[in-house]
Amino acid sequence: MPRTKGSKNKPKMVTADFATQIVEKQSAKEVLSAEIASIAANIDSLKADLKEKKVSLKAIDRDIVKLEAKKAKADAKAAEETKKAEAESVLKKLLAEGMSADEILAKLK
């Protein structure tokens, strides 16, 4: 038997209940809106935490800079005291060897 011409994919009569579909979509929209609001609130709290952490970091950085400056100053003072003690020991040694103060001053220049 020969086939009939034309498409066999005939449109079916769909009885769609648009009201229920609208309600479903609106409930999905509300759920997504609630999730977005929750995420936005979480982001805001994280931004506040980040701001606090940055302020703390800046304060710590300032303290570190101050401490490094104090350390450098203390190291310089210690080095100066070491040089002074070394110079005194050399001076005592030269005086013990019988050199006069004028000869020592001439050597230092």
Beta strands, then each sheet from edge to edge (+ up, - down):
end
